[in-house]
Amino acid sequence: MTTVDVLFRYEQHPTEAAMFAIGKLSEVYGIRRIQINEEWKTIRVEYDATRLSVPIVGQLLRRAGINLTEELPLIPPQPEPAAEPVPAPAK
């Protein structure tokens, strides 16, 4: 088993019916955990990558009634290293 996390941003807060459907997603073989952050409007899904893929997980969430807007990276962008000054050639 290869456990992978994917993070999606959604547009509107899930309805009661959508939350019920999300609860049922835990019964899908391969879905391990679903976490919703209402403040950031994100859904993080831990799944078995040998059984599912990111597009399938996204499709399952959409079918549950979640309006996904984008997939977010789990690792924040790293700052670019400062360019080292090129030393002047020796004379």
N, C-alpha and C positions, 0 to 999 in steps of 0.2 A: 504494500500500500504506500502510495506517495501522497502525503497530505500537502495541500496547497491552499493558500488564502487568496481571495480576490475581493477588491473593494470597489463598490459602485456608489455613485451619487444618484439620488432620486429627486424628482421635482416637487411632488406634493406629499404631504404626510399620508401614510397609508390609512385607508378606511378600516372599519372594524372587519368587514368581509375580507379585505386584503391581509390583515393581521392573522385572521383565522387560517387563510390559505397558506401564509408563510409558516405558521405552526405545523401545517400538514406537510410542508416540504421536508421536515426532518425525517419523514418516513421514506423519502426517496433514497434508494440505495446509493451511497456515495456521499451524500450530504452529511457532514459531521456536526457543524454548528453554524448558527446564523445570529449575528449581532447587529442590532439597529441602533444608530446614534441619531436621535431626533434633532439634537442641537446642530450637528454638522450635516444632517440629511444624507447619511451614508448607511450602506448595508455592507457588512463584511461577512463573507461566506467561506467557511472552511470545508473543503471537499476532497475526495479521493480522486487524484488526477488519472489514475488508471481506469476509472469508471466514467468520469465526466470531464468536460472541458469548459473553459470560460464562456464560449458562446452558448453552450447548453445551460449553464447556470444562469446566465442572463435571460435566456428564453424562459426558464422555469419561473424566475422572479416576475417577468412581464406577464406571464400567464396567471400568476397569482394576483395581479392587479397593481403592480408597482411600476410607475412610470420612470424608468431609468434614463438618465441623461448622459452619463459617461462612466467609463471605467477609470479609476484613479490608481496611480502608482502607490504601492505600499511603502516604498522607501522614498523619503523626500529628496528632491533634487539637491545634489551636493554643490557647494560653491566651487567655482572654477579656481584652480590654483593661480596665484599671482604669477605673472610672467616674470621670469628672472631677467634682470638686465644683462645684456650682452656686453662682456668686457671689451674694452677697446684693444685693438691689436697692439702688441708690444713693439716699440720702435727700436 
